[in-house]
Amino acid sequence: MNPSIQSIAKQLMASPKGLLAADESPKTSEKRFSPLGIPSTSEKRREFRQMLFSTPDIEEYISGVILHDETIKQKADSGETFASYLRSKGIIPGIKVDGGLVDFDNFDGETITEGLDGLASRLHEYYEMGARFTKWRAAFVIDESKRLPSLGAIHANLHQMARYASIAQAAQMVPIVEPEVLYDGTHSIKSASDTTSQIIRVLFELLKAYRVDLSGVILKTSMVLAGKNSPTQSTPEEVANSTLSMLDQRVPKEVAGIVFLSGGQSTEQARDNLEAIGSDSKDHSWPITFSFSRAVQDNSLATWQGKSENISAAQNEFIKAVRDDSLADRGKFKK
């Protein structure tokens, strides 16, 4: 008997573990590899993912890994697929299923996420490959001078996201819904809070309208903080207060869990903000953890440099990052 989406979601949110976002597209990987002089080939991307996944004791801090279409079809040096390899370590494989962002017609500066066409059949294939959860991302820019994000972009993207979640659950896979409010910009923490609150309110209204079972849904959200070009930067305590206050108001208690994206924050900034959130003593209806990409990979990637002789040192950087975030999530990290 296959596990229910609720039991899968519960495993993914089990403390003290987080989710690893290893679903960067080849285009995104190239942006990270090129400055380090690493060739952005399919083989080099495979080697990097293998280096991360084979890190000793990763299963103590990571419950699931979000894979890209390219990666779920690749194999480790042993000949087994990455999905099979992760399962052998007690880690649940997941898959990014959206088709990426494209310019939104007649909405200058805004995007919409593609990927609904043929999604049901693709999910069946991914399920057969071993994936048990999925992810769909939309991105929203804050530009107060242009009154962005617009209502049109919010509703169009979130209708797509709710439809995706419904299709994923029909395929017996846990949907992670990721409405990312971008960290780029000069906006204040209040503007970030107001925008994120509005987006999450609309998202859950639409999830309910599409009859999505919230007990089998995980929300992946931005932390609430001022834009990275704002003259007034947010302290970890401000981030925690604004983020948790907003989530308490907007996220239904039935939701299986909430995971935070790092959204371009540095390794240290994401960890310290997570620590402040994790240190909050208030009880919440849902478990909280991290689902970072660059914030846990950057130091490891810079150490690796694409060279086999650096694998051990790079793995040490990676395990340190996920261990620190695991501690921070529980408010137990000590500098």
N, C-alpha and C positions, 0 to 999 in steps of 0.2 A: 504494500500500500504506500503510495507516494505521500510525503509529508504535506500538510496543509500550508497555505501561504502564511497563515498566522504563526505556525511553528517555525517556518523559515525566517520570518521577520524577527521572531524572538531570539533565534540563534544569532542573527546578524547584530542585534542590539545587546548581546550579552556582555556585561561588564567583566573585565576591564578592557575590552577590545574595541577597535574602531574598524573602519573600512578603508582600504587602499584604493584610490582612484588611479588606475593605470590604463585609462581609456583615451589617452591623447591620440589624436589623429596623426598620420604621417606629416601633415603640414605643421601641426603644433610641435611635434617632436623635432622637426628640422629647425624651428626657431630656438629650441633649447640646445640642440646638438651643435649647430653651426658656430656659435661663439666660442665653443670649446675645441673646435677643430675636429669634431667627430663626424664622420660621414653619415648622413641620414639615409641609410639603406635599410631595406626590410630586415636584412641579417643583423645589422647593428642594433636595430630596435629590438629584435628577438633576443640578442645577447644581453641587452640592458634589462629587459623584463625578466629574463632567466636569472640574472644576477640578483634582482630584488626578490623574486619568488623563492629562490634557494637559500636565502639568508637564514642561518641557523636560528631557531626559536621564534621565527616570525609569527607562528601560530599562537604564541602567547599574547600577542598584542593586536593581531589582525583576524577578524572573523570572516571577512569576505573581500574579494577583489573585483572591481569593475574593470572588465576587459574591453578592448576595441575589437571590431570585426576581424581585423588582421591578426590580432594576438590570439583570439580563441581558436583560430585555425592553424596556429603554429605549434611546434613541438619543442620539448626540451631536448638536450643532448642525448638523454636516455631513450628517446623515441616516443615517449608518451606525450599526449597533448598537454598543454598548460592547464586546461580545465581538470584533466585527470590528475595531474601532478598536485594541483592545489587541493583537490578533494582528499588525496592521500595524506595530506598534512592537516586535515580537519578544517580546511578553509573553503567557504562556499564561493564558487565562481558566479560572477554576474556579467552582464553585457550592456553596453551603451547601445541603444537602438534608434536614437534620433538621427536624422540625416544632416545635422549641422545647421548653422545659421545662414540665412540669405537676406539680402536687402528686402525690406517690406515695402511693397509698391505704394507710392504716394505718401509714405511716412519717412520724411528725411531724417536720417541718422538713427533709424530703428530697424530691428531685424525680426524675422519670424523663423521658427524652427520647422524644418521639413522632415518627412520620414513616415507619414501614416500609410502611404500607398504600399500595399503588400506586407504590412507589418505582421498580420496574423500568421502568414506562412513563414515569415522569417523567424518569428518567435518559436514556431514548431521546430524549425531546424536548430535553433540555438538550444532549445530544451534537450533535443537529442544529443547535442554536443556536451551537455552537462550543466548549462547555465540554469540557475534557479531564481535569479532576480534580475531586474532590468533598470535602466536609467534613461530619463529623458530630460534634457536641459533647454531652458529658454533664458535669454539674457535681456536685462532691462537697464538702460542708461538713465542716469539722473542728470538733467540739464534744466535748471530752473528758468533760464532765460528763454528756452524754447518750450517750456511746460512739458518736459518729458520725464517719465514715460507717458505717452498718450493713452487715453482710454481704449482707443482702437487697438493699439499694440498689446495692451494688457489682455483685453478680452479675446483677441484672435489667438494669441499664444496659449492662453490658459484653456481655451476650448480644445485646442490641439492636445494639450497635456492631459486633460481629463479624459479625452477619447482614448489616448494611449494607455492610461491607467486601466481603463475598462477592458481594453483588448488584452493587456498583460495579465490581468487577473483571470480572464477567460482561458488563458493559456496556462493557468496554474503557476504563474510566476509573480513574485513580489515586485510591484512598481515603486521605484524611487522617483519622486517628482522633485525637480530642481529648478525653481524659479529664481535665478541668480540676479541679484541687484548688484551691478558692477561697482567695484571699488574705485575705478577711475573717476576723476572729477574733483571739483572744488566744493562740493556740497557739504553741509553741516551734518552732524549726527542726528539732529531733529528731522532734517529732510530725509535722511536714510531711513529713520524709524517710520515716518509717515508713509513713505513710498513702499517699504517692505510690508507694513501693516495692510495697506490697501491691496497689494498683490496677493498676499496670503489669504486675506478675507475672500477675494474673488475666487481664488483657486479652490478653496474648500466649498464654496457655494456650488461651483461647477462640478467638483468631484461628487458631491451629493446628488446633483441633478443627473449625472451619468450613472448613478447607482453603484458607485465604487465603494467597496467595503473598506472603511477607514482602518479597521483592525489589521488589515493586510497591506497598509501603505506606509512608507517611510518618507518623511519630508527632508530634503537636503536643501538647506537654506544658508544665505549669507549671514554673517554676524552683522549687527547694526553698529556701524562706525562711520565717522566722517570720511569723505573722499581723500585719497592719498595726496591730493594737491590742495587740500583745505588749509587755510592759515592756522586753524585751530584743530590740532590732532586729538583724537579721543584716547583717554586713559583706559587701561584694562577694566577698572571699576566702572567707568561710564559705559563701556561696551557691554559689560555683563548686565548692568541695570537696565539699559535700553533694550537689549536683546531679549532678556527673559520677561520683561514687562510686556513687550509686544507679543511674544509667543504665548504667554499666559492668556492674553486677551483673544488671540486669533486662532490658535490650534485646538481643535476638539480633543477631548480627553481620550477618545477611542483610538487615536492614531497610534500606530505601533512604535514609532520612535522618531527622533529628530537627529540628523547628523549635520555637522557644520562643514561647509567648504572653506578653504583658506582664501580663495579669491584674489591671489596676487600678493597677499601678505608675506612677509619674510618668515623663515622658519621660527625665529624667536618671537616675532610679533603674534603670529597665529597661536603659538604655544602659550604665551603669556595671557592673551585674551581668553583662550580656552580655560586656562587655570582660574581666571577670575570667574568665569561662568560656572566651572566645576566646583568652586569654593562656595557658591551661593547655598545657603543652608535651607532655603525654602523647598518644600516638597513639590514635585511636579507630577502631572498625571502620566507623563511619558518619559522613557529613558532618553538620555542625550549622550552622544559621542561625536567623534570626528570622522570626516571622510576627506582627507587631504591628498593633494597631488604634489604640486611643487614644494609645499612646505615640508614634506618628508623626503622628497627625492633630490632636491637641488644640491645639497652638500654631498650626497652619494654620487650623483652624476658628475660633479666637478672633481671628485676624488678618482672616479673610475677612468675618465678620459678616454674611454673606448679601448682600454688596454687590459689584457687578461691578468697581467702581474699586479694590477691594482684592485682586483675583485675583492679580496679579503678586507682591505682597508675601506673600500666603498661600502661593503656590507656592514662593517662596524659603524659607519656613519648612518646608514639606514636604520639599523636596529636601535641606535641611540635615539633617533628622531621619533620613531613610533613608540618606543618605551617612554620617552619624556612626555609625549602627547597622551599616552595611556594614564600616566600619573597625573598630568594636568587635568584631564577630564574628570578625575575624582578629587581635584583640589589638593593633590599630594605631591606635586612637583616642587622640588627645592633647588634653587640655583646654586 
